[in-house]
């Protein structure tokens, strides 16, 4: 068995990322480093969420180092596009596929074709569900992400000491993405008891997953929902806290609130949580509009995706901790979990900038 080696020196991202629509193919030679040869497919749900392009570019760079060519496809959040892209890569005889699904449950049929063709499939950050035709899953501990955001709220508001009541609204991601369910569950694991005892008041009454899910994790969709909530429930009340599980949605909420005069001495911005350290999200934390986010070093996830792809191509099994395997509804998928690191304005430099993920100038402009 080949044990997965975690990358400790991450040097790939300092020069910036490619944000190209459609397809990007690497120009790596097929025998670089004499390690492996051939082409792998990298399939991302869309280019709208900035991190998918960042992750893909990290994988391109890492693949080049071990001699692999790459083709990246973005599906524009359309299931049929992603299915067609996978079928095309099967036809081309690619050595492995790294797939971040548009819809967690929609790839069962096409992955039967990858299995028949002997092409290993690595589920990237989003779990592919209800099929045995996936070899590995790489992600962050998304339940823990929700719990960290929830605990930040508890600590900052003093809920454990009986403080409150505070007005709360809840935003999570696309219900087709299993990560949205897990981050929501993690947050509610922490916050539900404070909702039950009325220390947290959800004036909209929208607490169920189906009510708080945001299509495509979209900032515009979150902003529209925030507009509706504020006009219906907060004309004479102050919104104190937003439990949000992605920074893009948080930025949409912030835009809605700023249009109503929030973020001023007279009307302070609510405490707002998030995840990811995309540039705009990190700047919002530095500026103080966004209370906190969670740094998920996607360079590490991307490197391990390529490591696992190489192992699959070589016919080697990767040794992972079985206690962390995720059940996708068909079986427990061998899973690698990368660490998550929360940061706020006070800890941003140490947590994010000191790793080289962004420079000081990227975030502060000087």
GITAZI-V337530 format. One line per field, one symbol per residue. phi: phi as a letter, one per 30 degrees, with the letter a starting at -180 (. if undefined). burial: b if it has 9 or more other ideal C-beta (glycine too) atoms within 8 Angstrom, else e. A space follows every 50 residues. Layout:
phi = ???
burial = ???
This chain:
phi = .cddcddccccdcedjbdbcdicbcdcdddbeiicbbjbccbccdacdde dddddddddedddedcjcdbbcbcchhcedddddddedddediddabcbc ddbdcccedddddddddicdbcdcicddciadcbcbbcacddddeddddd dddeddciddcjdkdbdbbbbbddddceddddddddddecceddddcidc ccddicbdeddcdbeihdddddddddedddddbbdbbcdcabdbcadddd ddddeddddcjdibedbddddbcabibeeddddddddjdcdabbdcdddd ddddddedededddiccddbdddcdcdcjcaddebcccdbbdbbedceed dcdddidbdedeccia
burial = eeebeebeebebbeeeeeeeeeebebebebebeeebebbbbbbbbbbebb bbbbbbbbbbbbbbebbbbbbbbbbeeebebbbebbbebbeeebbbbbbb bbbbebbbebbbbbbeeebbbbbbbbbbbebebbebbbbbebbbbbbbbb bbbbeebebeeeebebbbbbbbbbbebbbbbbbbbbbbbbbeebbeeebb bbbeebbebeebbbebbbbebbbbbbbebbeeebeeeebbbbbbbbbbbb bbbbbbbbeeebbeeeeebbbbbbbbbbbbbbbbbbeebbbbbbbbbbbb bbbbbbbbbbbbbeeeebebeeebbbebeeeebbbbebebbbbbeebbee bbbebbbbeeeebeee
